[in-house]
Amino acid sequence: LIETANAPIFGVNMAGNIDIWNACAAAITGFSSEWTIGRHLVDDIMIDEFRESIQKVLGRAMGGENTSSFAFSLVSKVGRRLEILMNATSRRNFNGDIVGVVCIGQDITSRVAQEQEYIRLIETANAPIFGVNMAGNIDIWNACAAAITGFSSEWTIGRHLVDDIMIDEFRESIQKVLGRAMGGENTSSFAFSLVSKVGRRLEILMNATSRRNFNGDIVGVVCIGQDITSRVAQEQEYIRLIETANA
């Protein structure tokens, strides 16, 4: 089952040397089982930036503490960077003694590439886009959001969206919108105001959508806005003219 599984599966003994390397692991990496078996997983296969963290994951599993959804990168035989999501589980013998670790992976290279493209599109979008984590702290603030508000991403990232950016009259309603999205209920066309760095009042129409991780868990909210300041000003002027004409 391990050999024919449609997922990369590999394992190490207590010395960290590879003793399992299935067909899928060989296919995506280009390293055959004949070449990998007996080699040290961390020293011979992993790239420098992940050696320490992978060693810690293996060490914990060797101590009986399994790890789920650990993301790391490795480089294939032809030099392609692969993104892997891995579960590391202790392996035991008939007596229940831990004799190594088995790692079941998922090749998420394409998904990571899509996310990176998504990030690029967010950053260059001609609309203010911002996002928060589950604590309500800003972790996305694109160039357009920075341009219309005057608040740079360097200044905003890590700040609390409601407490530090929103004006008093909209804090409660914005918090409710974010709370609903964190619960899986998205909101469309929510209008609110905020004040720019130079004190200009901005009118924004916003969609708030849940953000999810690889496992489908909600990890925050992304908000896509539209600057309707000019439109609102025109509507207010139109209303004023009508009222004046009827006076």
N, C-alpha and C positions, 0 to 999 in steps of 0.2 A: 504493500500500500504506500509506503514511504517513497519507494523508487519510482512508482508510476503516478504519484500525486501531481495535480496540476498547480503546484505551488512549490517554490524553492524551500527545501528542507535540508538542513545540515546539522551536524552535531559534533561535539568535542568530548574527549575524555577529561579526566581531572587534571591533566597536564596542559589542557587547552589545545591538544592536537586533534585535528579533524579525523573523525572515524565514521561520519555519515555525510554523504554529498549526493543528493538524488539527481535524477535526470533533468528535472526542471532547473535546479541550481546550476547544473553544467550548461544547460541551453542558454540561460540568460547571461551567464558570466563568460562563457567560452572556456572556462577551466574544467577539464575533465575530472571525473572522480579518480582516475588513475594518477593524475598529477596532484590533486589536492589531498588525498588520503595520507595521513601521517604528517602533513604540514601543520604549522602553528596558525590557527585561525587569525589571531590578532596580529602577529608579527609578519605573516606571509601574505595575507589576503586583504586585511583592512587598510584603509588609507590613514595617514597620520592624524588627521583631525578627529577621527572617531576611535582611535585605538584605546585611549584611556576610558572613554564611556562604555565601549563594548566590553572591555575587561571588567569593568564594574558590574555590568549586567550579568556576565558569565559568573563572576565571583558570587554575586547574590544567589544565583540559581544553584551554584555548587553548595551554598549554605542553606538551601531549601526555600529560598524566596524567589518566586517566579516573577517575571516581568511581562506585561502586555503592551502592545502597540508602541514599541520603541522604534523610532525612525532613525535611519542612518544612510550613509552613502558608501558605495564602493565603486571601483573602476574595473570594467570588464577587461578581458584579454586584449581587445582591440582599442582600448582607451576610452570607451564610452562610460560616462558617469551614470550609475544606476541609483535609484532611490528605493529603499526597501523599508517596509514596515514589518516588525518582527515581534513574535512572542517567544520568550526563552523559558524553558521548563526543565526542572530537574529530571534526570533519568536515574532510575533505581534498579538494583538487582533483585533477585528473588528474596533476599533477606531484608529488603527495604533500605539498603545502604545506597547513598547517592554515588553514582559511578560516572556521571558526566552531565552534559546539558544537550537537549535537543531544541533547535530553533526552527520555527515554522514562519516563513516569510510571505510577504505579498509584494510583488513588483508594482510600485506606485510611481514609476518614472514618468509615465504619460500624464498622470493626474497632477504631479508636482509641476510639470511643464505647463499644463493648463492653468494652474493656479498662479504661476509666475507671469504668464501672459495676462491673466485676469488682473493681477496687481499692476502690471504696466498700463493696461487699459484704464484702470481706476485713476492712476496717477496723471494720465494725459487727457482724461475725459473733459469735455467742455461743459461740465456741470459740477457743482460742489458735492463731493462725496466724503463722508466721514463715518467712522465706526467706533464702537466701544466694545470692551470685553465685558464679562459678566459682572464685574465690579462697577461698571459704568465709566471706566477710565478710557480715554481716547487712545486708540491704537491704529486708526486710519485717519488721515487728513490730507486730501489730495491738493494738487497745485491750484486748482480752481477755488477750492475752499479757502486756501491761503490768500489768493488774490482778492477775493471779494470781501473778506473779513479783515485782512491786514495781519492776521495772526499766523505766524509761520508754523510749519509742521514741527520744527524743533521746539517751539514754545508750547504747542498744544499737546503733543504726544505725552501720555502719562497723566495729564490733568483730567479732572472729573468733568464730563461734558455738562451735566446739569448744574453743578455747583459753581464751576469756574467760567463757563461760557454763556450759559443761558441767562436771560434777564428774569427778574422776579416773577413777572406776570405769566410766564410760560413754563416755569420750572416744574410745577406739579403736573401739568398736562404732558410735557415731554417725558417726565419720569414714567407716567402711565403708559405712554406709547412704547418706550423702551422695555418696560416690564412685560407688556403683552408680547412683544417680539421675542423676549427671552423665554417666554412660555410657549412659543411656536405660533403665535397669532400675529400675522403681519398687518401693517397699516399703510393705506394708500392716501395720497393727497391730503396730508396733514399740514395745515398752514400755521406758521409761527413767526415771531419776530426775534431778531437778535441785534445787538449793537456792535458795530465794527470797532477796530482799534482806535480809529479817529473819531468815534462817537456818532457815526452815521447809522440810522436805523435801517435795517435790512428786512425785507419780507421774503420768506422762504416757503416753498411748497415741497413737502418731503414725503418719500416712501421709506418706511422702516421695515427691514427684512431680517429674519433670523440668519445667523451665520453658523455653519456646522463644521465639525472636524471630520476626519476620515471615517470615524465610526458612526457618524450621523448625530452626534451629541451637539447640542447648541452651545456655542462658545462665545457668543456675542451678537452684536447687531450691526448691520451696515445700513447707512442712511444715504439715499440718493436724492439730492435736492434740485430745486430749480429756483433761481433768483427771479422773483416776481416783483421786485421793488418798483420798477418803472411802471408795470401794469397796475399795481395797487395805487400808485400816485395818480395815474391817468383816471382810474375809476373814481378816486376821491375827488379829483378835479371835475369830472363829469357830474358827479352827484352835487357838487357845490354849484355848478352852473345851472343845473335843473332847479335847485332850491332857490337860487337867486332869481331865475326867470319866473318862478311861481310866486315870488314874494309880492 
